[in-house]
Amino acid sequence: MKAARFHGQKDIRIEEVAAPGAPLADEVAVEVLYCGICGTDLHEYVVGAIVTPTKPHPLTGVTNPQILGHEFSARVIEIGKDVRDVKVGDRVAIMPAIVCGRCIPCRTGRGHLCELFACTGLSAPTGGLGEIAILKEYQVAKLPDSISDQAGAVVEPAAVAAYGVDRAGVTGGDIILVTGAGPIGALSALYANAIGASQVIIAEPNPHRAAFAKALDLGPVLNPMDDSFAATIAELTEGRGVDMAVEASGSTGGLTGCMNSVRRSGRIVQTGLHTKPATIDAMKLSEKDISYIGSWCYLLTDWPRVIRLAATGKYPIEKMISAVIGIDDVVTKGFDVLIDPKGDQMKVLVKVKK
């Protein structure tokens, strides 16, 4: 089968590889429909192996080269004898986390913090940028007819965004600031709006992403580099500051903007991943009695809920899709475009099979 495999820094190859064998009793074989390119994939491509394994992974045993792709939709083509939740022909969205089920986080309902955490498409035998993938039954969730194959590939980042907002807790009527209008930031804004925020303010300096954010029609889109940024936040919030901020840029500047913009006893959730240490004003954190909350991945059980919310139209996750390309173009029209700081793409989907 054809697959896009990560070999190392700036080295992704389209290769013919052996198709996986039959699924085990608790496994599901799927034919991949669409797969998104994630920021994590981009970090691997630019920097080299970070989360992809250079030595056998303790849970899955795999090493690079790795078939990438952990945001994908698929169709079930074969099931193991013990599988009950899906049948052949079902369309599914993939929850890519692979967990041990035995460590303390797993046994206390926090599988996303599994001590041996692995991920389909990053540290597993198969991935969404290959034509066929093998998954555990707990990794697949059925898609209703109202969710397209393309939207199904956005459920994973939609769950990341939802979990971050949920970690900080939106109360109906809250004013929310989102710093960074990449896919996760934009999805965070859409989710906050869906669950009751009275106003969503987006801060984004990139003009292409700012234009995309404006098209979502959620509320003001501000340039955080403008001298008037702080005054505009004060004006929009009657001087009190925003109730909650989602830091989705993964930058010290974004975090500082959140610290300055939240009200006293406000909340900040760190959803964007920092690839290097950030500077934080710890005095301001204390002086304003701010709650600064981390967020990692998503609850492994959240897929049905996120899918239901998307199906209502209140969480229009398909709006993130800006381009669909073929697998042969995954580097030139996918990775290389998305790492361009002046790029105008949001969520690029790969149609794996012609």
CORGIJO-V54590 format. One record per pair of residues at least 12 apart in sequence whose ideal C-beta (glycine too) atoms are under 7 Angstrom apart, sorted by the first residue. I is the first residue (numbers start at 1). GAP is how many residues later the second one is. Records with the same first field share a line. If there is no record, write none. Layout:
I: GAP ; GAP
//
This chain:
1: 16 ; 18 ; 129 ; 130 ; 131
2: 12 ; 14 ; 129 ; 325
3: 12 ; 14 ; 64 ; 126 ; 127 ; 128
4: 63 ; 64 ; 125 ; 323 ; 326
5: 60 ; 61 ; 62
6: 38 ; 46 ; 58 ; 59 ; 60 ; 62
7: 57 ; 58
8: 40 ; 41
9: 38 ; 39
10: 35
12: 33 ; 318 ; 319 ; 323
14: 313 ; 314 ; 316
17: 113
19: 113
20: 105 ; 106 ; 112 ; 114
22: 56
23: 55 ; 56 ; 57 ; 111
24: 56
25: 55 ; 56 ; 57
26: 54 ; 56 ; 57 ; 110 ; 111
27: 53 ; 107 ; 108 ; 109 ; 110
28: 48 ; 51 ; 55 ; 58 ; 107 ; 109 ; 112
29: 48 ; 49 ; 103 ; 105
30: 44 ; 45 ; 46 ; 47 ; 62 ; 102 ; 103 ; 105
31: 43 ; 44 ; 46 ; 100 ; 101
32: 40 ; 42 ; 96 ; 98 ; 99 ; 100 ; 101 ; 320
33: 40 ; 41 ; 42 ; 116
34: 38 ; 39 ; 115 ; 116 ; 119 ; 315 ; 316 ; 317
35: 34 ; 36 ; 37 ; 93 ; 94 ; 118 ; 314 ; 315 ; 317
36: 35 ; 36 ; 117 ; 118 ; 121 ; 311 ; 313
37: 297 ; 298 ; 301 ; 311 ; 313
38: 32 ; 33 ; 119
40: 82
41: 27
42: 293 ; 296 ; 297
43: 232
45: 290 ; 294
46: 293
49: 15
51: 71 ; 72
52: 12 ; 14 ; 70 ; 71
53: 70
57: 61 ; 66
58: 58
59: 39 ; 41 ; 57 ; 59
60: 38 ; 58 ; 63 ; 64 ; 65
62: 61 ; 62 ; 63
66: 56 ; 61
67: 54 ; 59 ; 60 ; 62 ; 63
68: 53 ; 59 ; 61
69: 52 ; 58 ; 59 ; 60
70: 26 ; 49 ; 50 ; 51 ; 52 ; 57 ; 58 ; 86
71: 57 ; 82 ; 85 ; 86
72: 22 ; 56 ; 81
73: 18 ; 19 ; 20 ; 70 ; 76 ; 79 ; 80
74: 18 ; 20 ; 59
75: 14 ; 16
76: 12 ; 13 ; 14 ; 16
83: 54
85: 52
86: 54 ; 56
90: 52
91: 52 ; 58 ; 61
92: 48 ; 49 ; 50 ; 51
93: 48 ; 50 ; 59 ; 62 ; 210 ; 214
94: 26 ; 34 ; 41 ; 45 ; 46 ; 62
95: 44 ; 46 ; 205 ; 208
96: 23 ; 24 ; 25 ; 43 ; 60
97: 14 ; 15 ; 20 ; 22 ; 200 ; 203
98: 20 ; 21 ; 22 ; 26 ; 38
99: 12 ; 15 ; 18
100: 14 ; 16
103: 12 ; 13
111: 189
112: 184 ; 185 ; 186 ; 187 ; 188
113: 183
120: 13 ; 15 ; 19
129: 198 ; 201 ; 221 ; 223
131: 221 ; 222
141: 162 ; 163 ; 166
143: 164
144: 167
146: 165
147: 160 ; 163 ; 164
148: 170
150: 168 ; 171 ; 174 ; 199
151: 159 ; 166 ; 167
153: 196
154: 163 ; 164 ; 166 ; 167 ; 193
155: 148 ; 151 ; 152 ; 162
157: 26 ; 27 ; 30
158: 29 ; 148 ; 152 ; 157 ; 159
159: 139 ; 143 ; 144 ; 147
160: 24 ; 137 ; 138
161: 23 ; 26 ; 27 ; 30 ; 110
162: 29 ; 140 ; 144
163: 132 ; 134 ; 135 ; 136 ; 139
164: 24 ; 82 ; 105 ; 107 ; 131
165: 23 ; 26 ; 27 ; 81 ; 104
167: 102 ; 126 ; 128
168: 76 ; 99 ; 101 ; 125
169: 98
170: 22 ; 25 ; 26 ; 27 ; 74
172: 24
173: 23 ; 25
174: 23 ; 24 ; 69 ; 70
175: 22 ; 23 ; 24 ; 62 ; 67 ; 68
176: 16 ; 21 ; 24 ; 25 ; 66 ; 67 ; 68 ; 70
177: 24 ; 26 ; 65 ; 68 ; 81 ; 84
178: 22 ; 24 ; 68 ; 70
179: 24 ; 45 ; 66 ; 68 ; 69 ; 70 ; 75 ; 78 ; 79
180: 24 ; 68 ; 69 ; 74 ; 92
181: 21 ; 23 ; 28 ; 29 ; 31 ; 32
182: 27 ; 66
183: 137 ; 163 ; 164
184: 64 ; 87 ; 88
185: 61 ; 63 ; 64
186: 26 ; 27 ; 30 ; 134 ; 160
187: 130 ; 133
188: 58 ; 60 ; 83
189: 13 ; 27 ; 29
190: 26 ; 125 ; 126
191: 124
193: 25
194: 115 ; 120 ; 121
199: 20
200: 18 ; 19
201: 18 ; 19 ; 21 ; 35 ; 41
202: 19
203: 19 ; 21 ; 54
204: 17
205: 18 ; 19 ; 20
208: 135 ; 136
210: 13
212: 134
216: 103
220: 16
224: 29 ; 33
230: 30
233: 28
240: 23
241: 20 ; 21 ; 22 ; 25
242: 19 ; 20 ; 21 ; 24
243: 20 ; 23
244: 22 ; 23
245: 13 ; 16 ; 17 ; 23
246: 23 ; 25
247: 21 ; 22 ; 23 ; 24 ; 25
248: 23 ; 24
249: 23
250: 22 ; 23 ; 24 ; 25
252: 26 ; 27
254: 18
255: 23 ; 25
259: 22 ; 25 ; 26 ; 31
262: 26 ; 28
264: 24 ; 25
265: 24
266: 22 ; 24
267: 24 ; 26
268: 22 ; 24 ; 25
269: 24 ; 26
270: 23 ; 24 ; 25
271: 24
320: 26 ; 27
321: 26 ; 28
322: 23 ; 24 ; 25 ; 26
323: 22 ; 25
324: 25 ; 27
325: 23 ; 25
326: 25 ; 28
327: 23 ; 25
330: 20
334: 14 ; 16
//
